[in-house]
């Protein structure tokens, strides 16, 4: 059996928050997430705002070191590495951010922005070689090489996101973390960027961790999907299983909220409405963190945290006692 490109084992990211003068409480942004990602495949990560999706991506990159748990990249454990020891592995994984314009330095030309990672990870390259690779990366994402000396404000949002993708791919990584890369774009541009990422994945053999709110986009691009709620994994399954046979009540509610482009089917579909507000990660509910909003919750749900385990009649892994 081949070694997964990326493996997480019970990863937790807790932030201490001051509670009075002497005390602090832990904000549990990510609380026990485990999964594996094979080379060339895509894992979609979905959930409400504040569920820990972006923090998870930053923990993988080492921006927010995990409080506990273990992370492996291409067979090498990253947890506990110093900044110097981590440096060679940063070339293997790159990130595409949500806001395409804000992720670019307005004082740098497109060519300078894309070449910056090469100066860090490929210092042996000459200026001519860097410029050649920048032009190749621009062509790869559908930008014209004669735009190399323009500034970010001269481009549209979709073009700026292409620049961000070119900047991430210029060092030829194996893993691309996409942190809601299309949520700030128009719908037609979203489709172009998603299709571009899929084409690049096939061409370069990339593994993608694709974070998004839009379940329709996630369904289009992902091989497997992980549903998160308050830092925990609620369900993990392959794409077709999750969308056709959702097991967890939270997954059912998310999929039911996706509009169907057919007025008759849209009116007839059953929708699970969630009651209450999203609890604070500073004081999550005891037991199952979803129980305060779950339509099938029982007293036992407050007593112990449900483990993520295979469902009885589905290949999905579910963290629910009554799935």
N, C-alpha and C positions, 0 to 999 in steps of 0.2 A: 504493500500500500504506500502510495507516494506521500511525502511530507507536505502538509498544507503550507502555502506561502505565508499566511497569517493565522495565528492561533492565540486566542484569549482564554484564560482560565480563571474564573471567579474574580474578575477585575473590579475594584472599587476605587472611586475617586470621591473623597470627602473633604470639604473645606471647613475649617474652623471659623465660626461666626461669633463675635463677641456677644456675650449675654451678661450685661452688667460689667462691673469693673474687674472682677477677679475670675469670672467664669466664661466659658465659651461652649457653644453647641456645634455639632457636626451637621453641615448641610450635605446630605447624601445625594450628590448629583448622579453618580453611577454606583450601583449597589449590587455587585455580584453578577457580572455579565460574562458569559462564556460562548464562544463560537469558533468555527474554523472557516477559512476562506481559501479556496484552491486558486492556483494560478489560472488566469484567463476567464474566471467566473465573476459574477456580480452578486453581492449581497445588498439588498435594499433594507434600509432602517427607517421605520416610520413611527409616529407617535405625536402627541400633542406638544406644543411649545413648553419647554421646561422639563421634558422627560429625560434629558441627559444625552441626546443624540450627538450634539456638537462637542460636548465634554468628552464623550467616548472617543471621537475622532482625534481630539487634542491629546488624549491620554496615549493613544497609539503612536502619535508623533513625538511624544515625550514633552510636549508643551506643559501639560499638567501631569506630573508623575503620579502613577497610581498609588493610592494609599496602601493597597494590598492587592494580591493577585499576581499573575504572571502573563507576560506577552512575549510571543516568539515571532520573529520575522525571518522567513527563509531559513528556518532551522536554528537561528541564533536567538537566545533569550535577551530581550532588551531591558527588562526590569532590573533596576539597580545599576545600570551603566552610568558612568560619569558623562558630562557633556562632551569631553574629548573622545571618549570611547564610543559615544553615540554618533559622532559626526559622520563616519563612513556609511552608516546605515540610513542617514537622512536622504542620501541620493536615491536609495531604493524606493522611498515612498514620498509622494508629493501631494499637495492639497489644492483644490479649486474652491474658492470661497463663494459665499452667497451674493455679495454685492460686487459686481464686476468692476465698477469704476472706483469704489473705495479701496479695493485691493491693489490698485496700481498707484505708484508715486506720480503725482501730476507734474513734477519737475523733470521726470525722466522720459525720454522718447521711448517709443515702443521697442526699438532695437536695444536700447540700454536696459529696459526692464526685463526683456526676455534673456538678455546676455548675463544678467546679474548672477543667476544660479551657476552659470558656467565659470564665472570668476571664483566662486566659492569651491565648487566640486571638481572643476577641471582647470586648475591654475596653469597647467603645462601648455594649454592651447595658446597659440598666437592670436593677435587681434584679428588677423585675416581669417583664421580658422573659426574663431568665435562668430564673426559676422556671417560666415558661410553657414554655420549650424543654425544661427538665428533665422536666416532666410529660409532654410529647409523646414524649420519648425513652423514658420509663418505659412508656408505653402501647405504644410500638412493639415492645418486647421482652416484653410480656405481664405487666408489673408494674402494680399498682394505684396510681393517683396518691395515694391516702390513706396510702400507706406511705412517703411522702417524708421524714417526720421520724423514721423508725426507724433503728436502728444495725445494722451488718453482722451482729453476733452473733445478731440476732433472725430471720435468714433461713437457709434451707437452703442446701446447696452449690450446687444448681441455680439457686436464686434469686440467690445471690451472683454466679454467672457471668452471669446476665442483667443484673445491675447493672453488671458489668464491660463487657459489650457495649454497654449504654446509655451508659456513660461514654465509650466509644471512638467511638460514632456521633453523639454530641450535637453535634460540630463538623462533621458531614457530610463525612467523608473519602472519598477515591476508592479507597484501598487499605487493607485490613484484614489485619494479620499475626496469625494465630492460632497461638500457641505451645502446642501440645498442650492445647487448651481443654477437652477432655472426658475426659482421662485420669484425673482425680481424682474423677469422678462415677460414680454407679451406671449400669448399662447402659441402663435405661429412660430415665433423665435424659439420658444421652448422645444418644440418638435425638432427644429433644425439642430439645436445643441445636443439634444438627447441622441438623435441619429448620428451626429458627428462622434459622440463618445462611443457609441456602439461600433462604428466603423473603425475608429482608432483602436478599440479593444481587440478587434479581430486582426488588425494589421500588426499590432505591436505585442499581442499576447498579454495585455494588461489585466490585472485583477482590480475590480472596482468595489469600493464601499460607498454606496450611493444613499445619501441622507436626503429625505424629502418629506413634505406634508401631503403632496398630491399622490394618492394611491393609484391613480390611473397612470401617471408617469412611472411610478415604481413597478407597476405590473408590466409595463412595456419593456423596461430595461433589465429587470432583475431575474436571476436564476432562482434565488431563495430570498425570503423576506423575514426580517426580525421585527416584531412589534414590541415597543418599549413603553413603559408607564412608570413614572416616578423612579427612574433609574434602574428598573428591573425589566427583565425579559418576560413578556406575557406569553408570546407564542413565536415559534421558529419553525418554518416549513418551506418546502419548495413553492414556487410561485403559483402553479396551477392548483395545488392542494389548498393553499391558504385562501385563495379567492373563491374557489368553488365549495370548499367545506371548512369555513372558519370555525375553530373549536372554542376559543376563548370569548367570553361575552364582550370584552373590549374590542377584539378584532371584529366581531360581528357588528358592533356599533360603528366602527370606523368604515367598514365596507358598505354598510347600509347608508351612510351619509354621502357616498359618492353618487352624484347625479347621473341618471341614465338618459341618454339623448333620444328618448322615445317617450312622448307625453303619456301614452297609455300605460306602458310598463312602469314609468316613474310613479304614477298615481297608485298602481296596484301593489307595488313592492312593500314588504314589511320592514319597518324601520325601528330599531331599538334606540330609544332616547335615553341618554344618560342624565341622571338627576344629580343635583349638587354641583359644587365647584371642585376644581383640582386641588387636592390637599397640598400643604406646604411641605417641601422636602426637608425642612427643619424639624417638622414633627409629623412624620408619616403615620398612617394608621397602623395599629398592631396587626400581626398576622399578614394576611393578603392586603397589599397596599391599595388594591382596587375595590375592596369590599364596600367602602362607603358609597360607591356609585354603582355597584353591581346589582342587576335585577334579580339574580338568583343566589345572592349571598345568604349564608346561614350563620348561626352562632359559632360553629366550628371554624369559620373563616377568620375569626378574630384571634384564635388561639395559637396558630402556627403558620409560618411562611410556607406556602406551597412550593414544592420543588419543580423545576422544569424537567418534565419527563414525557416519554412517548404516550400519546393518547391511545385509548383502547381500540378504536376503529378507524384510526387515521395515522398516516406516517408523520404527522406533525408532532412537535414537542410543545407541551402546554403546561403553564404554571397555574393550574386550577384544579381543585378537588372535585368539581362537578362538571368538568368539560365533557 
